[in-house]
Amino acid sequence: MKRLILLVSVLALTACGGEKSQVEKDLDNINAEIEELEDQINTIQGDNKELQQKVDAKESDLEELEAEYEETVSDDQDQDENQDQNQDESESDESAQEDSSSEQDKGQEDTEESEA
């Protein structure tokens, strides 16, 4: 009888040993979830790198545009200054001509007065 109980016990333990325990099943599920989350993290990191590269490219484009704009503004200011100088010179020349004309007119008036 002892042998029979021992044999039944061994068979029962052997039969139970073939199935995974609930803890092992839970552990397998957790490991599967961990792998899935790691895949999602890697995908997000890849997307993040791609977006960062696009941001860097846009920042570089912006810096180029700013440099072009500053150069254009500087050129425009230089042109405006040159135009102002040319206008000032032109006005000075006109003023000098007017002064010269006034002196000539005055000289003619003096001559006409002295003749009269």
MARVEXRO-822940 format. One record per residue: residue in three letters; x, y, z of N, C-alpha, C, O, CB in turn. Coordinates in steps of 0.001 Angstrom, whole numbers, padded with zeros to 6 digits, always signed. Glycine has a CB too. Layout:
BEGIN
alaXYZXYZXYZXYZXYZ
...
//
This chain:
BEGIN
met+000818-001172+000000+000000+000000+000000+000873+001252+000000+000563+002222-000691-000937-000011+001193
lys+001896+001240+000722+002792+002381+000736+003366+002607-000659+003560+003736-001110+003919+002173+001762
arg+003625+001495-001312+004175+001621-002656+003149+002250-003592+003501+003050-004459+004618+000251-003190
leu+001942+001904-003423+000877+002427-004269+000697+003931-004023+000539+004695-004975-000446+001671-004005
ile+000718+004347-002797+000579+005762-002461+001792+006536-003004+001656+007638-003534+000444+005953-000913
leu+002937+005953-002863+004161+006573-003347+004130+006687-004869+004539+007708-005421+005392+005769-002891
leu+003660+005674-005536+003564+005667-006988+002551+006702-007464+002816+007421-008427+003180+004272-007493
val+001416+006788-006819+000390+007768-007185+000922+009178-006930+000666+010072-007736-000926+007522-006383
ser+001628+009398-005875+002192+010701-005553+003220+011113-006608+003243+012262-007049+002835+010679-004154
val+004057+010176-007001+005080+010469-008006+004406+010808-009335+004810+011757-010009+006053+009265-008177
leu+003400+010054-009710+002678+010317-010959+001976+011683-010912+001978+012419-011899+001647+009196-011228
ala+001385+012010-009782+000690+013291-009633+001681+014435-009744+001412+015436-010409-000058+013359-008283
leu+002821+014289-009098+003832+015345-009171+004406+015464-010582+004695+016567-011045+004958+015075-008167
thr+004566+014367-011242+005084+014377-012600+004081+015048-013543+004465+015825-014418+005396+012940-013070
ala+002834+014751-013364+001794+015333-014207+001703+016833-013981+001521+017581-014941+000438+014672-013929
cys+001823+017289-012766+001774+018715-012459+003024+019411-012949+002961+020584-013316+001603+018940-010961
gly+004129+018748-012968+005396+019341-013384+005402+019671-014866+006163+020543-015287+006545+018406-013060
gly+004598+019018-015661+004544+019265-017100+003908+020604-017430+004250+021203-018450+003782+018158-017789
glu+003017+021082-016622+002364+022366-016859+003139+023472-016151+003742+023274-015096+000891+022334-016376
lys+003094+024648-016780+003746+025793-016143+002861+026283-015015+001632+026245-015083+004024+026936-017169
ser+003521+026736-013996+002756+027297-012892+002233+028680-013298+002690+029264-014281+003628+027386-011599
gln+001295+029179-012547+000720+030502-012840+001785+031588-012760+001750+032542-013536-000431+030822-011866
val+002714+031460-011847+003793+032436-011697+004651+032470-012961+005022+033537-013449+004663+032103-010461
glu+004957+031286-013477+005763+031233-014696+005008+031831-015882+005597+032520-016715+006167+029786-015005
lys+003709+031567-015955+002895+032140-017028+002870+033667-016919+003007+034367-017922+001455+031571-016982
asp+002695+034176-015705+002691+035616-015488+004042+036231-015874+004108+037303-016475+002359+035932-014021
leu+005106+035526-015512+006443+036009-015844+006641+036067-017359+007218+037027-017871+007509+035110-015204
asp+006174+035065-018066+006269+035059-019530+005473+036229-020128+005930+036894-021059+005753+033712-020100
asn+004275+036467-019576+003455+037580-020061+004140+038926-019825+004132+039809-020682+002084+037566-019377
ile+004729+039054-018642+005429+040299-018314+006627+040498-019246+006860+041607-019726+005893+040290-016835
asn+007371+039450-019500+008522+039546-020406+008080+039917-021828+008754+040687-022513+009300+038211-020425
ala+006956+039369-022258+006424+039708-023592+006028+041187-023640+006289+041871-024630+005196+038808-023944
glu+005403+041672-022574+005026+043088-022522+006256+043983-022511+006273+045042-023139+004164+043368-021286
ile+007281+043547-021795+008523+044318-021745+009130+044425-023142+009574+045501-023544+009530+043671-020767
glu+009153+043329-023875+009698+043349-025236+008887+044276-026134+009447+045021-026937+009721+041931-025828
glu+007568+044226-025992+006702+045088-026791+006959+046565-026467+007029+047401-027368+005221+044735-026547
leu+007097+046870-025191+007375+048253-024782+008745+048722-025270+008905+049874-025674+007297+048379-023259
glu+009722+047834-025231+011054+048176-025729+011003+048474-027226+011672+049392-027701+012051+047031-025445
asp+010210+047702-027968+010044+047958-029402+009400+049327-029631+009818+050081-030509+009188+046846-030056
gln+008389+049633-028837+007729+050934-028971+008697+052068-028646+008713+053091-029331+006496+051011-028054
ile+009499+051886-027608+010487+052901-027223+011486+053110-028353+011812+054249-028689+011224+052488-025923
asn+011973+052024-028941+012933+052137-030041+012314+052846-031247+012973+053649-031907+013438+050746-030451
thr+011061+052549-031526+010370+053211-032633+010234+054705-032362+010483+055528-033243+008983+052582-032861
ile+009842+055044-031155+009676+056455-030789+011015+057177-030838+011088+058316-031301+009052+056586-029385
gln+012074+056527-030364+013395+057150-030406+013834+057383-031849+014425+058416-032164+014426+056277-029669
gly+013545+056422-032723+013871+056598-034141+013105+057771-034737+013669+058580-035474+013563+055318-034926
asp+011811+057857-034414+010993+058977-034895+011522+060299-034337+011555+061312-035036+009508+058781-034494
asn+011932+060275-033074+012465+061473-032432+013742+061945-033133+013922+063142-033360+012742+061203-030943
lys+014621+061011-033473+015855+061375-034169+015537+061998-035525+016146+062989-035925+016764+060141-034348
glu+014572+061401-036225+014173+061922-037535+013619+063342-037411+013964+064223-038198+013124+060998-038184
leu+012760+063551-036418+012206+064885-036198+013291+065881-035808+013266+067028-036254+011131+064838-035119
gln+014231+065460-034988+015322+066344-034571+016167+066748-035774+016600+067897-035869+016203+065657-033505
gln+016404+065814-036693+017159+066129-037898+016406+067157-038747+017009+068069-039313+017428+064851-038715
lys+015082+067001-038827+014278+067970-039580+014324+069344-038916+014424+070368-039593+012819+067486-039697
val+014251+069357-037582+014325+070630-036850+015687+071286-037093+015763+072489-037338+014091+070408-035321
asp+016749+070501-037025+018091+071043-037257+018211+071619-038666+018808+072679-038855+019155+069954-037039
ala+017644+070924-039657+017686+071404-041036+016916+072717-041164+017367+073641-041841+017108+070345-041998
lys+015757+072799-040516+014954+074029-040573+015681+075180-039883+015638+076311-040366+013573+073806-039919
glu+016348+074907-038761+017106+075943-038064+018254+076445-038941+018548+077640-038974+017649+075405-036723
ser+018890+075525-039644+019975+075901-040545+019440+076779-041678+020054+077787-042030+020666+074643-041117
asp+018295+076393-042247+017664+077202-043296+017321+078591-042766+017528+079594-043449+016391+076505-043828
leu+016802+078640-041557+016431+079918-040952+017658+080808-040771+017600+082007-041044+015736+079692-039601
glu+018758+080233-040314+019981+081011-040124+020471+081576-041457+020924+082719-041521+021076+080143-039476
glu+020380+080763-042533+020788+081233-043854+019900+082388-044308+020386+083390-044831+020736+080085-044876
leu+018593+082235-044102+017665+083292-044493+017912+084576-043703+017848+085673-044257+016225+082827-044295
glu+018196+084435-042406+018495+085608-041585+019749+086310-042078+019799+087538-042129+018658+085209-040119
ala+020765+085529-042442+022007+086117-042940+021747+086851-044251+022249+087957-044453+023088+085030-043134
glu+020960+086237-045151+020624+086889-046416+019838+088173-046164+020079+089193-046810+019816+085937-047318
tyr+018904+088117-045228+018085+089292-044918+018956+090423-044382+018828+091572-044804+016985+088936-043896
glu+019845+090085-043447+020721+091106-042872+021619+091712-043945+021875+092916-043945+021575+090510-041739
glu+022092+090870-044857+022932+091360-045945+022137+092295-046848+022634+093342-047263+023505+090187-046760
thr+020904+091912-047148+020040+092739-047997+019744+094071-047315+019813+095125-047947+018721+091998-048322
val+019418+094023-046041+019126+095249-045299+020358+096141-045257+020254+097356-045427+018650+094924-043867
ser+021510+095550-045036+022756+096314-044992+023025+096965-046345+023401+098135-046410+023938+095407-044589
asp+022830+096201-047433+023026+096751-048773+022047+097892-049035+022423+098921-049596+022860+095650-049837
asp+020796+097710-048631+019791+098756-048815+020172+100020-048043+020013+101130-048550+018407+098257-048364
gln+020671+099852-046827+021078+101007-046023+022249+101720-046681+022302+102949-046712+021452+100573-044591
asp+023195+100934-047212+024336+101538-047900+023873+102325-049116+024357+103427-049374+025348+100460-048319
gln+022931+101755-049863+022403+102448-051039+021676+103725-050626+021831+104766-051263+021454+101527-051830
asp+020889+103641-049565+020179+104819-049077+021163+105908-048665+020952+107084-048963+019270+104449-047897
glu+022242+105518-047979+023246+106490-047560+023923+107124-048771+024164+108330-048797+024292+105825-046655
asn+024227+106297-049776+024845+106832-050989+023893+107789-051697+024318+108833-052193+025255+105690-051935
gln+022609+107439-051748+021632+108322-052371+021521+109631-051588+021439+110711-052173+020259+107629-052459
asp+021520+109518-050258+021451+110724-049428+022670+111614-049671+022546+112834-049778+021355+110347-047932
gln+023846+110994-049757+025056+111767-050009+024990+112424-051385+025332+113596-051547+026303+110871-049901
asn+024545+111647-052373+024437+112209-053721+023420+113349-053742+023629+114367-054403+024036+111115-054736
gln+022320+113169-053013+021307+114208-052960+021864+115448-052258+021640+116575-052699+020044+113696-052241
asp+022594+115227-051156+023200+116350-050442+024194+117090-051338+024224+118320-051366+023901+115859-049164
glu+025007+116325-052070+025974+116935-052973+025248+117707-054068+025646+118811-054440+026898+115865-053588
ser+024189+117111-054569+023411+117765-055616+022787+119052-055098+022785+120072-055787+022324+116826-056147
glu+022262+118999-053886+021667+120194-053281+022741+121250-053026+022492+122445-053192+020944+119834-051960
ser+023928+120812-052625+025029+121756-052408+025420+122417-053716+025664+123622-053764+026247+121045-051787
asp+025478+121618-054781+025814+122167-056089+024761+123165-056530+025088+124234-057046+025955+121051-057126
glu+023489+122816-056329+022407+123724-056702+022487+125010-055882+022307+126108-056408+021035+123045-056504
ser+022756+124858-054603+022866+126016-053724+024023+126900-054172+023915+128126-054190+023056+125576-052258
ala+025121+126265-054528+026281+127033-054986+025951+127739-056292+026361+128882-056494+027515+126119-055164
gln+025229+127088-057169+024847+127704-058432+023900+128879-058178+024015+129930-058808+024187+126665-059366
glu+022957+128683-057240+022040+129758-056914+022784+130952-056333+022485+132101-056659+020980+129271-055939
asp+023765+130667-055462+024564+131743-054883+025325+132477-055991+025415+133705-056013+025548+131185-053818
ser+025857+131688-056891+026609+132266-058002+025691+133101-058880+026062+134190-059319+027288+131163-058835
ser+024498+132592-059132+023528+133332-059948+023107+134606-059235+022966+135654-059864+022291+132460-060258
ser+022907+134523-057943+022509+135692-057158+023582+136752-057215+023285+137939-057345+022226+135306-055704
glu+024822+136331-057119+025925+137281-057168+026012+137917-058544+026282+139112-058664+027249+136594-056812
gln+025784+137126-059581+025824+137668-060928+024683+138658-061129+024863+139731-061704+025750+136541-061969
asp+023485+138269-060634+022333+139163-060757+022600+140467-060001+022249+141547-060476+021047+138476-060221
lys+023211+140365-058843+023514+141540-058028+024539+142415-058738+024463+143644-058732+024033+141122-056634
gly+025500+141727-059348+026521+142460-060086+025903+143183-061260+026294+144313-061551+027625+141520-060565
gln+024960+142578-061938+024306+143215-063078+023462+144387-062601+023423+145429-063255+023435+142199-063851
glu+022791+144228-061474+021969+145299-060942+022867+146490-060579+022537+147645-060846+021161+144812-059706
asp+024008+146169-059964+024927+147244-059606+025427+147967-060855+025566+149190-060869+026114+146691-058800
thr+025690+147194-061892+026174+147771-063134+025074+148614-063763+025346+149711-064249+026645+146669-064107
glu+023865+148135-063765+022763+148877-064345+022508+150153-063544+022194+151186-064136+021498+148007-064399
glu+022629+150114-062255+022395+151282-061414+023495+152321-061666+023231+153522-061718+022347+150879-059910
ser+024708+151844-061817+025785+152779-062022+025700+153416-063413+026131+154555-063589+027123+152083-061833
glu+025161+152710-064391+025015+153260-065718+023873+154249-065753+023898+155204-066531+024797+152157-066735
ala+022900+154038-064943+021738+154897-064979+022014+156128-064208+021151+157001-064110+020517+154204-064446
//
